[in-house]
Each structure stands twice: as C-alpha cells, then as structure tokens.
Amino acid sequence: MTTTADPRATVESYWTAAGLRDWDAFAATLADEVLYDLPQTRERIRGKERYVSFNREYPGEWRVRVERIVADRDGGQVAVRTLFTVGAREMPAIHFFTFDAEGRISEITDFWPEPYEPPAGREHLVERY
C-alpha cells in the first residue's frame, strides 16, 4: 500500500513522543483502530485509547533508543530495532509497523528477546490469547 505520508517519519515521531511521554503526539501517529500485539506475553490491545493508556500506565522508568529503522519501498511497512533501558538492564526489541491509507500506524507487533509473564495491572486494557 502506498500512502501520502512518510511512514519512516511517522515511526520516528511515534518513538520521540513515547520517549518524551507526550501522549497527545503519540496518539496522533496512531489509527483509531490500531492493533497492538505482544507475542511473548500473548497480549493484544485494540484501539487507540487503550493503547495510549497501556503506554501511559506502563510501570517503571524506561528509556528507549532507536537503533535502526527500515521501511519498505511502498511505504506500507516499517521494521525498527530498539534498545530499552530500565534501570541498569538493557533489552533489545524488534517492532513491526503497518499503516492505514492516511499514513497512521494501524498495526504494531513487538518482539522481545524472551517470553515473560505480563506485569499485573493491565488486564483492563489487554486480551490474552
């Protein structure tokens, strides 16, 4: 799918807003019906409001550094490698993004290095599969 928006710039805005905890700017990068998948925890979040709340409520003090962004030629998919820092611990992750016709993020799949049980307290936002 080709969009008029630049998917790479959208993803850069997404990560910048997440790092700054600017939830309005973060939400502006997302389609209303965004679908977020976490295969390691078998969790899924449907919709912008829930996904923004998930990020706003995420526990702990974390930082993210984008290491690489790769976009396909048609502008329909972007892959990102990041490094998250929580305290002294660093965790690499891979993220895949797809976009709607307006260039907003419509699907996100995050892959972390190891399966884990999700932290308590986010059951009101996620579905388990």
N, CA, C and O of each residue as an XYZ file, in Angstrom:
516
protein
N       0.844     -1.167      0.000
C       0.000      0.000      0.000
C       0.894      1.236      0.000
O       1.835      1.308      0.790
N       0.629      2.180     -0.843
C       1.355      3.435     -0.873
C       0.505      4.496     -0.179
O      -0.691      4.609     -0.448
N       1.119      5.270      0.710
C       0.420      6.350      1.390
C       1.096      7.666      1.028
O       2.225      7.687      0.537
N       0.395      8.751      1.276
C       0.983     10.066      1.024
C       1.887     10.482      2.171
O       2.740     11.351      1.991
N       1.726      9.891      3.335
C       2.565     10.204      4.489
C       3.866      9.413      4.401
O       3.937      8.391      3.717
N       4.875      9.885      5.086
C       6.164      9.201      5.148
C       6.151      8.268      6.357
O       6.210      8.746      7.490
N       6.076      6.949      6.149
C       5.975      6.029      7.279
C       7.191      6.086      8.197
O       7.063      5.928      9.411
N       8.352      6.307      7.628
C       9.555      6.408      8.460
C       9.425      7.609      9.419
O       9.724      7.489     10.607
N       8.983      8.752      8.902
C       8.809      9.938      9.740
C       7.738      9.705     10.804
O       7.871     10.174     11.935
N       6.680      8.984     10.443
C       5.628      8.674     11.412
C       6.181      7.840     12.556
O       5.879      8.096     13.722
N       6.992      6.839     12.219
C       7.579      5.981     13.252
C       8.591      6.771     14.096
O       8.662      6.579     15.310
N       9.355      7.633     13.480
C      10.273      8.473     14.252
C       9.497      9.358     15.229
O       9.913      9.523     16.376
N       8.374      9.928     14.786
C       7.528     10.744     15.663
C       6.950      9.913     16.808
O       6.886     10.373     17.948
N       6.535      8.701     16.498
C       5.998      7.759     17.488
C       7.012      7.537     18.607
O       6.678      7.666     19.785
N       8.259      7.200     18.238
C       9.283      6.910     19.243
C       9.696      8.155     20.001
O       9.929      8.091     21.208
N       9.791      9.277     19.323
C      10.132     10.531     20.005
C       9.065     10.870     21.042
O       9.385     11.204     22.183
N       7.808     10.785     20.647
C       6.709     11.087     21.566
C       6.683     10.112     22.735
O       6.450     10.525     23.871
N       6.917      8.823     22.482
C       6.948      7.834     23.562
C       8.063      8.163     24.550
O       7.855      8.123     25.762
N       9.237      8.487     24.035
C      10.363      8.804     24.899
C      10.135     10.045     25.741
O      10.607     10.121     26.875
N       9.418     11.015     25.198
C       9.111     12.251     25.913
C       7.859     12.149     26.778
O       7.539     13.070     27.530
N       7.153     11.025     26.667
C       5.870     10.820     27.348
C       4.860     11.877     26.916
O       4.040     12.336     27.712
N       4.934     12.256     25.630
C       3.987     13.213     25.052
C       2.857     12.391     24.431
O       2.891     12.066     23.244
N       1.866     12.064     25.245
C       0.838     11.111     24.832
C      -0.099     11.665     23.764
O      -0.683     10.886     23.011
N      -0.259     12.974     23.673
C      -1.065     13.546     22.593
C      -0.349     13.371     21.252
O      -0.970     12.973     20.266
N       0.937     13.663     21.212
C       1.714     13.481     19.975
C       1.801     12.002     19.617
O       1.729     11.641     18.443
N       1.955     11.157     20.614
C       1.994      9.708     20.413
C       0.681      9.245     19.764
O       0.697      8.518     18.771
N      -0.444      9.669     20.331
C      -1.758      9.281     19.813
C      -1.960      9.762     18.381
O      -2.637      9.096     17.598
N      -1.392     10.894     18.030
C      -1.561     11.445     16.679
C      -0.929     10.564     15.604
O      -1.285     10.681     14.431
N      -0.007      9.692     15.977
C       0.621      8.790     14.989
C      -0.209      7.536     14.741
O       0.090      6.769     13.826
N      -1.252      7.316     15.549
C      -1.998      6.050     15.539
C      -3.349      6.165     14.848
O      -4.038      7.179     14.958
N      -3.712      5.100     14.131
C      -5.071      4.964     13.611
C      -6.010      4.704     14.789
O      -5.593      4.143     15.803
N      -7.265      5.106     14.663
C      -8.237      4.904     15.740
C      -8.358      3.435     16.128
O      -8.511      3.112     17.306
N      -8.290      2.552     15.147
C      -8.459      1.113     15.386
C      -7.130      0.368     15.406
O      -7.064     -0.787     14.984
N      -6.071      1.012     15.890
C      -4.756      0.376     15.933
C      -4.842     -0.963     16.664
O      -5.596     -1.118     17.624
N      -4.053     -1.921     16.186
C      -3.982     -3.250     16.790
C      -2.543     -3.483     17.224
O      -1.620     -3.408     16.413
N      -2.357     -3.768     18.511
C      -1.027     -3.965     19.082
C      -0.913     -5.393     19.581
O      -1.766     -5.858     20.336
N       0.143     -6.099     19.163
C       0.371     -7.485     19.569
C       1.712     -7.633     20.261
O       2.723     -7.078     19.831
N       1.694     -8.398     21.347
C       2.892     -8.791     22.086
C       2.932    -10.315     22.124
O       2.392    -10.910     23.057
N       3.552    -10.966     21.142
C       3.554    -12.436     21.111
C       4.166    -13.095     22.353
O       3.710    -14.164     22.760
N       5.185    -12.483     22.963
C       5.823    -13.114     24.119
C       4.882    -13.243     25.309
O       4.964    -14.223     26.049
N       4.002    -12.291     25.507
C       3.068    -12.350     26.638
C       1.674    -12.784     26.204
O       0.766    -12.914     27.025
N       1.519    -13.006     24.898
C       0.227    -13.393     24.334
C      -0.845    -12.350     24.678
O      -1.951    -12.693     25.096
N      -0.495    -11.072     24.494
C      -1.429     -9.978     24.754
C      -1.723     -9.224     23.459
O      -0.888     -9.130     22.560
N      -2.926     -8.699     23.402
C      -3.362     -7.893     22.255
C      -4.167     -6.714     22.794
O      -4.965     -6.848     23.721
N      -3.930     -5.565     22.186
C      -4.679     -4.364     22.543
C      -5.320     -3.834     21.278
O      -4.664     -3.709     20.244
N      -6.601     -3.523     21.363
C      -7.346     -2.986     20.224
C      -7.778     -1.553     20.523
O      -8.408     -1.283     21.545
N      -7.432     -0.645     19.623
C      -7.907      0.725     19.713
C      -6.895      1.698     20.303
O      -6.110      1.360     21.189
N      -6.943      2.914     19.779
C      -6.011      3.969     20.171
C      -6.084      4.298     21.660
O      -5.051      4.390     22.323
N      -7.284      4.473     22.188
C      -7.409      4.872     23.592
C      -6.760      3.863     24.526
O      -6.021      4.239     25.435
N      -7.033      2.586     24.305
C      -6.453      1.542     25.156
C      -4.937      1.474     25.000
O      -4.213      1.300     25.980
N      -4.463      1.612     23.766
C      -3.027      1.517     23.533
C      -2.281      2.700     24.148
O      -1.204      2.517     24.716
N      -2.825      3.888     24.047
C      -2.198      5.051     24.684
C      -2.210      4.864     26.205
O      -1.211      5.142     26.868
N      -3.320      4.400     26.754
C      -3.394      4.149     28.199
C      -2.376      3.104     28.636
O      -1.735      3.256     29.675
N      -2.227      2.046     27.849
C      -1.245      0.997     28.132
C       0.143      1.609     28.289
O       0.857      1.288     29.238
N       0.525      2.480     27.373
C       1.847      3.104     27.419
C       1.945      4.123     28.550
O       2.962      4.188     29.240
N       0.905      4.907     28.742
C       0.900      5.908     29.814
C       1.030      5.239     31.177
O       1.724      5.757     32.052
N       0.372      4.096     31.370
C       0.347      3.410     32.661
C       1.493      2.429     32.857
O       1.627      1.860     33.940
N       2.326      2.215     31.837
C       3.361      1.189     31.945
C       4.271      1.488     33.135
O       4.745      2.613     33.289
N       4.516      0.477     33.978
C       5.274      0.732     35.218
C       6.771      0.950     34.969
O       7.335      0.487     33.978
N       7.368      1.650     35.878
C       8.816      1.813     35.851
C       9.278      2.997     35.032
O       8.513      3.621     34.298
N      10.536      3.278     35.182
C      11.178      4.374     34.461
C      12.016      3.767     33.344
O      13.104      3.247     33.595
N      11.521      3.829     32.123
C      12.219      3.231     30.993
C      12.642      4.305     30.007
O      12.054      5.385     29.943
N      13.659      3.988     29.252
C      14.147      4.849     28.172
C      14.304      3.984     26.933
O      14.567      2.785     27.028
N      14.141      4.596     25.779
C      14.265      3.862     24.522
C      15.245      4.582     23.609
O      15.259      5.810     23.525
N      16.063      3.790     22.928
C      16.960      4.318     21.898
C      16.674      3.558     20.610
O      16.777      2.332     20.569
N      16.319      4.283     19.567
C      16.088      3.671     18.264
C      17.446      3.416     17.623
O      18.252      4.333     17.460
N      17.689      2.159     17.261
C      18.970      1.798     16.664
C      18.920      1.738     15.146
O      19.901      2.049     14.470
N      17.772      1.338     14.616
C      17.656      1.222     13.157
C      16.193      1.220     12.749
O      15.350      0.616     13.412
N      15.901      1.907     11.645
C      14.564      1.908     11.052
C      14.712      1.503      9.595
O      15.531      2.069      8.870
N      13.923      0.527      9.164
C      13.935      0.070      7.776
C      12.502      0.114      7.260
O      11.603     -0.487      7.848
N      12.296      0.831      6.153
C      10.960      0.951      5.553
C      10.959      0.279      4.188
O      11.954      0.319      3.465
N       9.827     -0.343      3.840
C       9.731     -0.927      2.501
C       9.499      0.180      1.472
O       9.158      1.306      1.834
N       9.680     -0.136      0.216
C       9.564      0.862     -0.849
C       8.173      1.454     -0.993
O       8.025      2.625     -1.340
N       7.153      0.646     -0.725
C       5.773      1.097     -0.913
C       5.240      1.920      0.255
O       4.158      2.499      0.157
N       5.972      1.978      1.343
C       5.520      2.764      2.491
C       4.471      2.081      3.328
O       3.787      2.742      4.110
N       4.320      0.778      3.189
C       3.290      0.069      3.941
C       3.778     -0.592      5.209
O       2.982     -0.912      6.091
N       5.105     -0.803      5.311
C       5.639     -1.493      6.479
C       6.977     -0.897      6.890
O       7.774     -0.464      6.057
N       7.196     -0.889      8.199
C       8.454     -0.412      8.761
C       8.868     -1.373      9.862
O       8.040     -1.807     10.663
N      10.162     -1.704      9.900
C      10.729     -2.503     10.988
C      11.701     -1.618     11.759
O      12.424     -0.810     11.176
N      11.706     -1.782     13.077
C      12.552     -0.952     13.934
C      13.250     -1.843     14.955
O      12.643     -2.737     15.545
N      14.536     -1.578     15.146
C      15.281     -2.222     16.230
C      15.539     -1.153     17.288
O      16.036     -0.069     16.982
N      15.193     -1.476     18.542
C      15.387     -0.529     19.633
C      16.180     -1.180     20.757
O      16.358     -2.398     20.800
N      16.642     -0.343     21.653
C      17.254     -0.791     22.890
C      16.553     -0.049     24.024
O      16.628      1.176     24.118
N      15.870     -0.807     24.883
C      15.179     -0.233     26.036
C      16.080     -0.362     27.252
O      16.736     -1.385     27.447
N      16.105      0.672     28.056
C      16.867      0.669     29.300
C      15.893      0.868     30.450
O      15.118      1.825     30.477
N      15.952     -0.058     31.397
C      15.158      0.025     32.618
C      16.144     -0.176     33.756
O      16.625     -1.287     33.980
N      16.445      0.893     34.470
C      17.498      0.817     35.485
C      18.825      0.507     34.808
O      19.224      1.198     33.871
N      19.507     -0.530     35.280
C      20.783     -0.933     34.684
C      20.606     -1.975     33.584
O      21.575     -2.343     32.921
N      19.397     -2.448     33.388
C      19.141     -3.521     32.422
C      18.828     -2.955     31.043
O      18.026     -2.031     30.909
N      19.469     -3.521     30.016
C      19.190     -3.150     28.631
C      18.528     -4.321     27.927
O      18.949     -5.468     28.075
N      17.482     -4.019     27.155
C      16.739     -5.056     26.452
C      16.547     -4.650     24.995
O      15.951     -3.610     24.713
N      17.046     -5.465     24.070
C      16.781     -5.172     22.664
C      15.370     -5.617     22.300
O      14.817     -6.524     22.922
N      14.798     -4.978     21.298
C      13.469     -5.364     20.811
C      13.387     -5.058     19.328
O      14.104     -4.204     18.806
N      12.495     -5.776     18.662
C      12.195     -5.557     17.248
C      10.712     -5.241     17.156
O       9.889     -5.889     17.804
N      10.373     -4.238     16.346
C       8.995     -3.776     16.219
C       8.632     -3.704     14.733
O       9.418     -3.233     13.911
N       7.443     -4.174     14.410
C       6.948     -4.107     13.039
C       5.701     -3.231     13.012
O       4.797     -3.393     13.832
N       5.664     -2.306     12.064
C       4.559     -1.358     11.925
C       3.936     -1.478     10.542
O       4.644     -1.652      9.550
N       2.606     -1.386     10.475
C       1.900     -1.207      9.209
C       1.032      0.034      9.351
O       0.813      0.525     10.458
N       0.532      0.543      8.210
C      -0.098      1.850      8.169
C      -1.431      1.799      7.445
O      -1.662      0.938      6.596
N      -2.309      2.740      7.797
C      -3.572      2.861      7.083
C      -3.396      3.801      5.889
O      -2.294      4.291      5.644
N      -4.466      4.049      5.155
C      -4.400      4.868      3.937
C      -3.989      6.314      4.220
O      -3.482      7.000      3.333
N      -4.208      6.780      5.457
C      -3.816      8.146      5.829
C      -2.391      8.219      6.359
O      -1.910      9.297      6.706
N      -1.713      7.073      6.422
C      -0.331      7.054      6.892
C      -0.182      6.942      8.394
O       0.919      7.104      8.920
N      -1.284      6.663      9.101
C      -1.213      6.456     10.542
C      -0.893      4.996     10.824
O      -1.193      4.125     10.007
N      -0.296      4.725     11.955
C       0.066      3.368     12.347
C      -1.206      2.585     12.643
O      -2.007      2.978     13.491
N      -1.383      1.465     11.931
C      -2.591      0.655     12.113
C      -2.320     -0.664     12.830
O      -3.221     -1.225     13.454
N      -1.091     -1.163     12.748
C      -0.729     -2.403     13.443
C       0.708     -2.303     13.929
O       1.585     -1.773     13.247
N       0.923     -2.833     15.141
C       2.253     -2.887     15.733
C       2.419     -4.274     16.336
O       1.538     -4.763     17.042
N       3.546     -4.898     16.056
C       3.907     -6.154     16.711
C       5.289     -5.960     17.303
O       6.232     -5.600     16.598
N       5.407     -6.201     18.611
C       6.679     -6.080     19.321
C       7.213     -7.463     19.646
O       6.476     -8.337     20.104
N       8.503     -7.652     19.404
C       9.180     -8.890     19.772
C      10.311     -8.559     20.735
O      11.199     -7.765     20.425
N      10.260     -9.180     21.904
C      11.272     -9.021     22.942
C      12.115    -10.288     22.969
O      11.696    -11.307     22.420
N      13.287    -10.257     23.587
C      14.198    -11.398     23.481
C      13.715    -12.685     24.136
O      14.108    -13.773     23.715
N      12.868    -12.581     25.159
C      12.421    -13.779     25.865
C      10.943    -13.678     26.219
O      10.432    -12.585     26.463
N      10.255    -14.819     26.245
C       8.868    -14.802     26.729
C       8.849    -14.410     28.208
O       9.799    -14.693     28.938
N       7.787    -13.771     28.641
C       7.657    -13.390     30.039
C       6.179    -13.246     30.372
O       5.335    -13.104     29.487
N       5.892    -13.286     31.649
C       4.523    -13.061     32.101
C       4.308    -11.555     32.217
O       5.175    -10.844     32.726
N       3.168    -11.066     31.751
C       2.929     -9.622     31.795
C       2.797     -9.117     33.223
O       2.327     -9.837     34.104
N       3.212     -7.877     33.447
C       3.026     -7.295     34.770
C       1.542     -7.204     35.128
O       0.698     -7.021     34.251
N       1.237     -7.328     36.384
C      -0.149     -7.190     36.848
C      -0.609     -5.752     36.673
O       0.189     -4.815     36.694
N      -1.914     -5.604     36.501
C      -2.492     -4.278     36.472
C      -2.869     -3.759     35.105
O      -3.368     -2.639     34.995
N      -2.649     -4.534     34.058
C      -3.045     -4.048     32.737
C      -4.135     -4.907     32.099
O      -4.416     -4.796     30.905
N      -4.732     -5.756     32.911
C      -5.785     -6.655     32.410
C      -6.972     -5.889     31.820
O      -7.657     -6.402     30.936
N      -7.219     -4.682     32.293
C      -8.345     -3.868     31.804
C      -8.104     -3.332     30.391
O      -9.019     -2.793     29.769
N      -6.878     -3.478     29.882
C      -6.552     -2.957     28.552
C      -6.288     -4.038     27.505
O      -6.374     -3.775     26.305
N      -5.968     -5.243     27.952
C      -5.488     -6.261     27.006
C      -6.399     -7.473     26.943
O      -7.173     -7.758     27.856
N      -6.273     -8.180     25.810
C      -6.858     -9.513     25.634
C      -5.686    -10.490     25.687
O      -4.606    -10.179     25.187
N      -5.879    -11.657     26.281
C      -4.850    -12.690     26.250
C      -5.243    -13.733     25.213
O      -6.427    -14.029     25.048
N      -4.261    -14.290     24.517
C      -4.516    -15.361     23.542
C      -3.531    -16.487     23.745
O      -3.577    -17.484     23.026
